[in-house]
């Protein structure tokens, strides 16, 4: 699968859409999941989600899940032969919101 990271950006717009809260929040981003992804791909997608969060001035990206107000869990899933970036917003193990955006592919080089 090969595509520049820019094609994932449309999916990351979804991060801004539901990561926003009424107040500033500390957000932790988990490592991306995906059955057919290698380590480089999961690191790239996780990095893009972290970057999207860091661009929201009302929130703070943190390195401790235990101290986070919310956790984001990105994953790549397949729907009807289409790759989808899914991002779940979680708190205390409960899914509060989920966004899914189709992407063309995931870079492998």
C-alpha positions in Angstrom: 0.0 0.0 0.0 1.6 3.3 -1.0 0.3 6.9 -0.6 1.8 10.0 0.9 0.7 10.8 4.4 -1.3 13.8 3.1 -4.1 11.5 2.0 -4.7 10.5 5.6 -5.2 14.1 6.5 -8.9 14.0 5.6 -9.3 11.4 8.2 -7.4 13.5 10.7 -9.9 16.3 10.3 -12.2 14.0 12.1 -9.8 14.2 15.1 -10.5 17.9 15.4 -14.2 17.3 15.0 -14.7 15.1 18.0 -11.6 15.7 20.1 -12.9 19.1 20.9 -14.5 19.4 24.2 -16.0 22.3 26.1 -12.8 22.6 28.1 -9.1 22.1 27.5 -8.2 18.4 27.9 -5.1 16.3 28.2 -5.1 13.7 25.4 -3.2 10.5 25.0 -2.9 8.8 21.6 -2.4 5.1 21.6 -0.4 3.2 18.9 -2.4 2.6 15.7 -3.9 -0.8 15.3 -4.3 -2.6 11.9 -3.9 -6.3 11.0 -2.0 -5.6 7.7 0.2 -2.7 8.9 3.9 -2.9 9.6 5.6 -1.0 12.4 6.6 1.9 10.2 3.0 2.4 9.0 1.6 2.3 12.5 4.2 4.7 13.7 3.4 7.1 10.8 -0.3 7.1 11.4 0.1 7.4 15.1 2.4 10.3 14.5 -0.1 12.0 12.2 -2.8 11.7 14.8 -0.5 13.1 17.5 0.4 16.0 15.2 -3.3 16.7 14.6 -3.9 16.8 18.4 -0.9 19.1 18.9 -2.3 21.6 16.5 -5.4 22.1 18.6 -4.3 24.9 21.0 -7.1 24.1 23.5 -5.7 20.6 24.2 -2.4 19.1 25.4 -0.9 16.0 24.0 0.5 13.9 26.9 2.6 10.8 27.3 0.7 9.1 30.1 -2.5 7.4 29.4 -3.3 7.3 33.2 -3.1 11.1 33.4 -5.2 11.7 30.3 -8.7 13.2 30.3 -9.3 11.3 27.0 -7.6 8.7 24.9 -7.6 8.4 21.2 -7.3 5.0 19.6 -6.6 5.1 15.8 -7.0 2.0 13.7 -7.0 1.1 10.0 -9.9 -1.2 9.1 -11.4 -2.4 5.8 -14.9 -1.7 4.8 -16.2 -3.0 1.4 -12.7 -3.2 0.0 -11.9 0.3 1.2 -9.4 1.4 3.8 -10.8 3.4 6.6 -9.1 5.4 9.4 -11.1 4.9 12.5 -10.4 7.0 15.6 -12.2 6.3 18.9 -12.3 8.8 21.7 -12.3 7.0 25.0 -12.5 7.8 28.7 -12.1 5.2 31.4 -12.4 2.4 28.8 -15.7 3.6 27.4 -16.0 4.8 23.8 -17.4 8.3 23.8 -17.2 9.0 20.1 -15.9 7.4 16.9 -15.0 8.7 13.6 -14.4 6.8 10.4 -12.9 8.4 7.2 -12.0 6.5 4.0 -8.4 6.8 2.9 -6.8 5.7 -0.3 -3.9 3.7 1.2 -1.2 3.7 3.7 2.4 4.4 2.8 4.8 1.4 3.0 8.0 2.9 1.9 
